[in-house]
Amino acid sequence: MRRLLVGICTLAAWNAAQSLHAGVRNASPSDYQSLLQSLKPGDTLNLAAGQYPRLSLANLNGTPDAWITIQGPASDPPAVIQGGANHNTVEIENCSYVSIENLRIDSRGIPGAFGISARGRDHNLTHHIRIEGNTLIGQNGGQQTDGISTKTPTWGWVIRYNRILNAGTGLYLGDSDGTQPFVGGVIENNLIKDTIGYDMEIKDQHSLPALPGMPLGPTSTIIRNNVFIKDDQASPDGDRPNLIVGAFPETGPGALNMYEIYGNYFVHNHREALFQGSGRLSLHDNIFIDGSYTYPAVVLQKQNGPLKVALVYNNTVYTSGPGIHFNNAASSGGAVIGNLVFASNPISGPITELADNITGTLENASMYVHSPSFEPSAADFYPLPGKCQGAPIDLTMFQSDEDYTVDFNGMPKTQGKGAVVFRGAYAGEGKNAGWPLDIGPKPPYPPRPKTPRVIWIGSATQPGGRTELTLTGANFSDGATVSVSGSGIKVSATTVNSKTEITAKLVIAADAASGAREVTVTTPMGPSNTFKFRLGSGHRQM
């Protein structure tokens, strides 16, 4: 019995010790630095309200199922991380699966003191970082002072529900030489307001380094439901768009990556474009108001890299100057479909596929929407009854986009119509039951079932080569099989990565004709799903 009691006590002591290594720690400014060093996967470090010197996060590594969380109070008074000279306010080095939440990050106007930074180039292995619910202030020491910055190869970052106010540059992801890629990220539901330069920039990417865990296959970076607002302050280093995204690698790993930019609200820029993009992107269900008299609100063009894919659909644009403009044709496919544009020159440039748009002048806008205005608090671009509609629009060429079937409010684009008939960012009419336009953060979309979709498809780079096709669907299950229509393609293997995702390896014959194909996924206990794709020059279509 004594041995049993000793064993029980020993086990209890072991369990207590384990709970200290995978539990909740409470910290104050006096002891938080020592507690940081002891954090293990699954731990949460609660910072009490108060003033903290800069936060240095180094060699903290959670796991996909057990993140390390460092968080402040959910309501005021806040935990404030204060900046200091010659240092970034929060610095991240060699960390993974770490979440930074509910902090006020104040760089105190010190030039060069970034709010949150990951730098150090290739020797800083930092991935899967979540930056959530923070307020970033005091990064106004100059245009080159960033709210959030990555200058090391990063992937799997989630940046959401943050307020970035009056920064030099709100988010600067990547580096100017194109060697520090930002891959497979999600930037959502942030308010970025009154920056000196860019609200947000993702730099060009010349290549992807072969780092452990770096996703070399095709990925999408999602930029959704953010509010990008500029004011009238001039930049001493040159005026900048609200949002700009650069090109991906020309060939090799990353060449098929995409930006999916949707559900965002772009407000006010009289000195530059509201949006500028090159490379490979889809831009849909956004609202753009109050652009420059001279710059187009939306510019698609070759800059440091070519414009390859530009899919622009179901956006609403209201600007004094030009609306949507292609400076160059998209070499692998450009489309402007189903937009609602009121501008001096609504749509212009070399566009491969142009269809089903409604365009007009600023004066015409009041005939279509409730309250067209450059004043955010007065603006209401929800369609008037019987307006902003036309013949059904076929959106199947966009079905590899994450949320191509829902509008700016996250509501289905059919809205009881049985087809997609609305032009612009809203798929409805009458009274707007969704988010009223505001200069505050936009809430997330309402919960909804996932729509089955093709994620990626590309032709083989050599005869008899292999390519991967990834699909998602709410009802996929173990034992699902994949079949492909047409000659010249066969499935060599099917792997179920999870209950909702399937990766199929396709073998493509040297003489396989390009053109449309269909993929059918059959599940043992559920219905089949059929997807369309196009076998072509390696770019995503259909």
C-alpha positions in Angstrom: 0.0 0.0 0.0 2.8 2.4 0.9 4.4 1.7 -2.5 1.1 2.4 -4.2 0.7 5.7 -2.3 4.2 6.7 -3.3 3.5 5.8 -6.9 0.3 7.8 -6.8 2.1 10.8 -5.3 4.9 10.5 -7.8 2.3 10.4 -10.7 0.5 13.4 -9.3 3.8 15.3 -9.0 4.6 14.4 -12.6 1.2 15.5 -13.9 1.5 18.8 -12.0 4.9 19.3 -13.5 3.5 18.6 -17.0 0.7 21.1 -16.4 3.2 23.8 -15.8 4.8 23.0 -19.2 1.5 23.0 -21.1 -0.8 25.4 -19.5 -1.6 29.0 -18.7 1.1 31.3 -17.2 0.3 34.7 -15.9 3.0 37.4 -16.3 3.7 41.0 -15.3 6.3 43.4 -16.5 8.6 42.2 -13.8 8.7 38.5 -14.7 7.5 38.1 -18.3 10.9 37.8 -19.9 11.9 34.9 -17.7 8.6 33.1 -18.4 8.9 33.6 -22.1 12.0 31.4 -22.2 10.1 28.5 -20.6 7.1 28.3 -22.9 6.4 24.9 -24.5 3.8 23.8 -27.1 0.3 24.5 -26.0 1.3 27.1 -23.4 -0.5 30.5 -23.1 1.3 33.4 -21.5 -1.2 36.1 -20.2 0.4 39.5 -19.9 -1.4 41.6 -17.3 -2.3 45.2 -18.1 0.8 47.5 -17.8 3.8 48.8 -19.7 6.3 46.3 -21.1 9.6 47.0 -22.7 10.1 45.5 -26.2 9.1 41.9 -26.7 11.8 39.6 -28.2 10.5 36.2 -29.2 13.3 33.7 -30.1 13.3 30.0 -30.5 9.7 29.5 -29.5 8.2 26.6 -31.4 4.7 25.2 -30.9 3.2 22.5 -33.1 0.3 22.5 -35.6 -2.0 21.2 -32.8 -0.5 23.1 -29.9 0.4 26.7 -30.6 2.2 28.9 -28.1 0.1 32.0 -27.4 1.3 35.3 -25.9 -1.7 37.6 -25.2 -2.8 40.7 -23.4 -6.2 41.4 -21.8 -9.2 41.1 -24.1 -10.4 44.5 -23.0 -8.9 47.7 -21.6 -6.7 48.5 -19.8 -4.2 46.9 -22.3 -0.8 45.3 -22.1 1.3 47.9 -23.9 4.6 46.8 -25.5 6.7 50.0 -25.8 9.3 50.6 -28.4 12.9 51.7 -27.8 15.6 53.3 -29.9 17.6 51.0 -32.3 15.2 48.1 -31.8 11.9 46.8 -33.2 9.1 46.7 -30.7 8.3 43.0 -31.2 11.0 41.0 -32.9 10.4 37.3 -34.0 13.3 35.0 -34.7 13.3 31.3 -35.4 9.7 30.8 -34.2 6.8 28.7 -35.4 3.2 28.1 -34.4 3.2 31.2 -32.2 0.3 33.5 -31.7 0.5 37.2 -30.6 -2.8 38.5 -29.5 -4.6 41.4 -27.9 -1.5 43.6 -27.3 -1.1 47.4 -27.8 2.2 47.7 -29.7 3.5 51.3 -29.4 6.7 52.3 -31.2 6.4 55.8 -29.7 7.2 57.6 -33.0 10.8 56.3 -33.0 12.1 56.2 -36.6 12.8 52.7 -37.8 11.2 51.0 -34.7 8.8 48.6 -36.5 5.8 47.3 -34.6 6.2 43.6 -35.3 9.2 42.3 -37.3 10.7 39.1 -38.5 14.1 39.8 -40.1 17.4 38.1 -40.5 17.0 36.7 -44.0 17.5 33.0 -44.6 18.9 32.1 -41.2 15.7 33.2 -39.5 13.4 30.1 -39.9 10.0 31.7 -38.9 6.7 30.3 -40.1 3.1 29.8 -39.0 2.8 33.0 -37.0 -0.6 34.4 -36.0 -0.9 38.1 -35.3 -4.5 38.7 -34.0 -6.5 41.4 -32.4 -3.6 43.8 -31.7 -3.5 47.6 -32.0 -0.4 49.0 -33.5 0.4 52.7 -33.0 3.5 54.9 -33.0 5.0 53.5 -36.2 4.9 57.0 -37.7 8.6 57.9 -37.4 8.8 57.9 -41.2 7.5 56.1 -44.3 10.1 53.4 -43.8 8.8 52.5 -40.4 6.5 49.6 -40.7 3.6 48.3 -38.6 4.2 44.7 -39.5 7.3 43.7 -41.5 8.9 40.4 -42.7 12.3 40.5 -44.2 13.0 36.8 -44.0 11.3 33.9 -46.0 8.0 33.3 -44.2 5.0 31.1 -44.8 1.7 30.2 -43.1 1.3 33.6 -41.4 -2.2 34.7 -40.4 -2.6 38.4 -39.7 -6.2 39.3 -38.7 -8.5 41.5 -36.6 -5.7 44.1 -36.1 -5.8 47.9 -36.1 -2.7 49.5 -37.7 -3.0 53.3 -37.3 -0.9 56.1 -38.8 2.1 54.0 -39.6 4.8 54.9 -42.1 3.8 51.7 -44.0 1.1 49.4 -42.5 2.3 46.0 -43.7 5.5 45.4 -45.6 5.9 41.7 -46.4 9.0 40.6 -48.2 12.1 42.6 -49.2 12.9 45.0 -52.0 15.4 42.7 -53.6 12.8 40.0 -54.1 14.7 37.3 -52.1 12.6 37.1 -49.0 9.2 35.7 -50.0 5.9 35.8 -48.1 4.1 32.6 -49.0 0.7 31.1 -48.3 -0.5 33.8 -45.9 -3.9 35.0 -44.8 -4.4 38.7 -44.1 -8.0 39.3 -43.1 -10.4 41.7 -41.2 -7.7 44.3 -40.4 -8.1 48.1 -40.3 -5.1 49.8 -41.9 -5.6 53.6 -41.7 -3.8 56.8 -42.6 -0.4 55.5 -43.4 2.3 57.8 -44.9 3.2 55.3 -47.7 1.5 52.0 -48.5 -1.3 50.6 -46.3 0.1 47.3 -47.4 2.7 45.9 -49.8 3.8 42.4 -50.6 7.1 42.5 -52.5 8.1 40.7 -55.7 9.4 37.2 -55.3 12.2 36.1 -57.6 12.5 32.5 -56.2 11.6 30.4 -53.2 14.5 29.1 -51.1 14.7 25.4 -50.3 14.2 25.8 -46.6 12.8 23.0 -44.4 9.0 23.2 -44.6 8.8 25.9 -47.3 5.8 25.1 -49.5 7.2 24.7 -53.0 4.0 23.7 -54.7 1.3 26.2 -55.7 -0.3 28.2 -52.9 -2.6 31.2 -52.5 -2.1 34.2 -50.3 -5.6 35.4 -49.2 -6.2 39.1 -48.6 -9.8 39.5 -47.6 -12.3 41.7 -45.6 -9.7 44.4 -44.8 -10.3 48.1 -44.7 -7.6 50.1 -46.4 -7.9 53.9 -45.8 -5.5 56.7 -46.7 -5.5 60.4 -45.8 -4.2 63.4 -47.6 -0.7 63.6 -46.1 2.0 63.7 -48.7 4.9 61.2 -48.6 8.5 62.6 -48.6 9.6 59.3 -50.2 7.0 59.2 -53.0 3.2 58.6 -52.9 2.0 55.0 -52.7 -1.1 52.9 -53.5 -3.3 51.7 -50.6 -2.4 48.1 -51.5 0.2 46.7 -54.0 1.2 43.1 -54.7 4.1 42.0 -56.7 5.0 39.2 -59.1 5.8 35.6 -58.2 8.9 33.6 -59.5 9.0 33.4 -63.3 9.6 29.6 -63.3 10.1 26.8 -60.8 8.6 26.6 -57.3 6.1 29.3 -56.7 5.6 30.2 -60.3 1.9 29.1 -60.0 1.2 30.9 -56.8 -1.8 33.3 -56.6 -3.1 36.3 -54.7 -6.8 36.1 -53.9 -8.0 39.6 -52.9 -11.6 39.9 -52.1 -14.2 41.5 -49.8 -12.0 44.5 -49.0 -13.0 48.1 -48.7 -10.6 50.6 -50.3 -11.1 54.2 -49.4 -9.4 57.5 -50.5 -6.2 58.0 -52.3 -5.9 61.3 -54.2 -2.2 60.8 -54.9 -2.0 57.2 -56.3 -4.0 54.1 -57.1 -6.2 52.4 -54.6 -4.9 49.1 -55.8 -2.0 48.0 -58.0 -1.0 44.5 -58.9 1.2 42.4 -61.1 2.0 38.7 -61.3 -0.9 36.3 -60.8 -4.0 37.5 -58.9 -7.8 37.4 -58.6 -9.6 40.6 -57.5 -13.2 40.2 -56.7 -16.1 41.5 -54.6 -14.2 44.5 -53.3 -15.4 48.1 -53.0 -13.2 51.0 -54.2 -14.2 54.6 -53.6 -12.6 58.0 -53.8 -9.6 57.5 -55.9 -7.3 60.0 -57.7 -8.4 62.3 -60.5 -5.4 61.1 -62.5 -4.5 57.6 -61.4 -6.9 54.7 -62.0 -8.5 53.2 -58.9 -7.4 49.7 -60.0 -4.2 49.2 -62.0 -3.0 45.9 -63.4 0.5 46.1 -64.9 3.9 44.7 -65.4 6.2 46.3 -62.8 9.3 44.4 -61.5 7.7 41.2 -62.9 5.2 40.5 -65.6 1.4 40.5 -65.3 0.4 36.9 -66.0 -3.1 36.3 -64.6 -5.5 39.0 -63.7 -9.1 38.0 -62.9 -11.2 41.0 -62.0 -14.9 40.3 -61.3 -17.8 41.5 -59.2 -16.2 44.7 -57.9 -17.8 48.1 -57.2 -15.7 51.1 -58.2 -16.7 54.8 -57.6 -13.9 57.3 -58.4 -13.4 60.7 -60.0 -10.6 59.4 -62.3 -10.2 56.2 -64.3 -11.7 53.0 -62.9 -10.1 49.6 -63.9 -7.1 49.9 -66.1 -4.7 47.3 -67.6 -1.4 48.9 -68.6 -0.4 45.5 -70.1 -2.3 42.5 -71.2 -2.1 39.5 -68.8 0.0 37.0 -70.6 -1.8 33.9 -69.3 -5.3 35.3 -69.0 -7.1 38.5 -68.1 -10.8 39.0 -67.4 -13.0 41.9 -66.3 -16.5 40.5 -65.7 -19.5 41.5 -63.7 -18.2 44.7 -62.3 -20.1 47.9 -61.4 -17.9 50.9 -62.3 -18.6 54.6 -62.1 -15.6 56.6 -63.3 -14.3 59.1 -65.9 -13.1 56.1 -67.9 -14.6 53.1 -66.3 -12.6 50.2 -67.9 -9.6 50.4 -70.2 -6.5 48.7 -71.5 -5.8 45.4 -73.3 -8.2 42.9 -71.7 -8.6 39.3 -73.0 -12.2 38.8 -71.7 -14.4 41.7 -71.1 -18.1 41.0 -70.4 -21.2 41.7 -68.3 -20.1 44.9 -66.7 -22.3 48.0 -65.9 -20.4 51.3 -66.3 -21.2 54.9 -66.1 -20.2 58.3 -64.8 -20.3 59.5 -61.2 -23.5 61.3 -61.9 -25.1 58.0 -63.1 -24.3 56.1 -59.9 -27.4 57.4 -58.0 -29.6 55.7 -60.5 -28.1 52.3 -59.4 -27.1 52.4 -55.8 -28.6 54.0 -52.6 -26.1 56.6 -51.6 -22.9 57.0 -53.8 -20.5 59.1 -51.8 -16.9 59.7 -51.1 -17.7 60.2 -47.4 -17.4 56.7 -45.8 -20.0 57.4 -43.2 -22.6 58.4 -45.8 -21.7 55.8 -48.5 -24.1 53.0 -49.3 -23.4 51.2 -52.6 -26.1 48.6 -52.1 -28.2 48.2 -55.3 -31.5 49.9 -55.7 -34.4 47.5 -56.5 -34.4 46.3 -60.1 -30.9 47.8 -60.8 -27.4 46.4 -61.1 -28.7 43.2 -62.8 -28.3 41.6 -66.2 -28.0 38.3 -68.0 -26.7 35.4 -65.9 -22.9 35.4 -65.5 -20.9 32.2 -65.7 -18.3 32.2 -62.9 -17.0 28.7 -63.5 -13.7 30.0 -64.7 -13.2 31.4 -61.2 -14.1 28.3 -59.2 -10.6 27.8 -57.9 -11.0 31.0 -55.9 -11.7 30.5 -52.2 -15.0 32.4 -52.1 -16.0 33.1 -55.6 -19.6 32.3 -54.9 -20.2 34.9 -52.2 -20.4 38.7 -52.3 -18.9 41.5 -50.3 -21.2 40.6 -47.4 -20.4 36.9 -47.6 -23.8 36.2 -49.0 -24.5 33.8 -51.9 -24.3 35.5 -55.3 -27.5 33.8 -56.5 -29.6 35.3 -53.6 -32.7 33.3 -54.6 -32.3 34.3 -58.3 -31.1 30.8 -59.3 -28.2 32.4 -61.2 -25.5 35.1 -60.7 -27.2 38.2 -62.2 -26.0 41.1 -60.0 -23.1 43.3 -61.1 -20.7 44.7 -58.6 -19.7 43.7 -55.1 -23.2 43.1 -53.7 -25.5 40.3 -54.8 -28.7 41.8 -53.5 -31.0 44.8 -53.7 -33.1 47.0 -51.5 -31.9 47.3 -47.9 -28.4 46.2 -47.1 -28.7 43.5 -44.3 -24.9 43.2 -44.1 -22.1 45.3 -42.8 -22.7 49.1 -43.3 -19.7 50.7 -44.8 -17.5 52.3 -42.1 -14.0 53.3 -41.3 -13.8 50.7 -38.6 -12.8 47.0 -39.0 -15.0 44.8 -41.2 -16.4 41.7 -39.4 -15.8 38.2 -40.7 -18.2 36.6 -43.2 -21.1 34.7 -41.5 -20.6 30.9 -41.2 -21.5 28.9 -44.3 -20.9 25.5 -45.8 -17.7 25.1 -47.9 -18.2 25.0 -51.6 -16.3 22.1 -53.3 -13.6 23.6 -55.6 -10.5 22.9 -57.6 -7.5 24.5 -55.9 -4.8 24.1 -58.5 -4.2 22.5 -61.9 -1.3 23.0 -64.3 0.2 21.2 -67.3 3.3 19.1 -67.0 6.6 20.8 -67.5 7.9 17.9 -69.6 6.4 15.0 -71.6 5.1 12.2 -69.3 5.6 14.5 -66.3 3.4 14.7 -63.2 1.4 17.5 -61.8 -0.7 17.7 -58.7 -4.4 18.6 -58.5 -5.8 19.6 -55.1 -9.5 19.8 -54.3 -11.5 20.6 -51.3 -15.1 19.8 -50.5 -17.3 19.6 -47.4 -18.3 16.0 -48.1 -15.0 14.3 -49.1 -14.1 11.3 -47.0 -11.6 8.5 -46.7 -11.6 6.2 -49.7 -12.5 8.9 -52.2 -11.4 8.3 -55.8 -10.6 10.8 -58.6 -11.3 10.4 -62.3 -10.4 12.7 -65.1 -12.2 13.1 -68.4 -10.5 13.2 -71.8 -7.6 11.3 -73.3 -3.9 11.8 -72.5 -4.4 12.1 -68.7 -4.6 9.4 -66.0 -4.6 9.5 -62.2 -1.6 7.6 -60.7 -2.4 8.1 -57.0 -5.0 9.6 -54.8 -4.3 10.7 -51.3 -6.8 11.9 -48.7 -4.9 14.6 -46.7 -7.9 15.2 -44.4 -11.6 14.7 -44.3 -12.1 17.6 -46.7 -9.0 17.8 -49.0 -7.8 15.5 -51.7 -4.5 15.6 -53.7 -4.4 13.6 -56.9 -1.2 13.1 -58.9 -1.9 13.2 -62.7 0.3 11.8 -65.4 0.0 13.8 -68.6 0.9 12.3 -71.9 3.3 14.2 -74.2 0.7 14.6 -76.9 -2.2 15.4 -74.5 -4.3 18.2 -76.1 -4.8 21.3 -74.2 -8.4 22.4 -73.4 -11.2 21.8 -70.9 -11.3 18.7 -68.7 -13.5 17.6 -65.9 -12.4 15.9 -62.6 -14.9 13.8 -60.7 -14.5 12.9 -57.0 -16.5 9.9 -55.9 -16.8 9.3 -52.2 -17.9 5.9 -50.7 -20.8 7.3 -48.6 -21.6 10.6 -50.3 -22.4 12.2 -53.6 -19.9 12.8 -56.4 -18.6 16.2 -57.2 -17.5 17.3 -60.7 -15.0 20.2 -61.3 -13.9 21.9 -64.5 -10.4 22.9 -65.3 -8.3 23.7 -68.3 -5.1 22.0 -69.3 -2.9 24.6 -70.8 0.3 26.5 -70.2 0.5 25.8 -66.5 -1.7 28.6 -65.2 -4.8 28.1 -63.2 -8.0 28.4 -65.1 -11.7 27.6 -64.9 
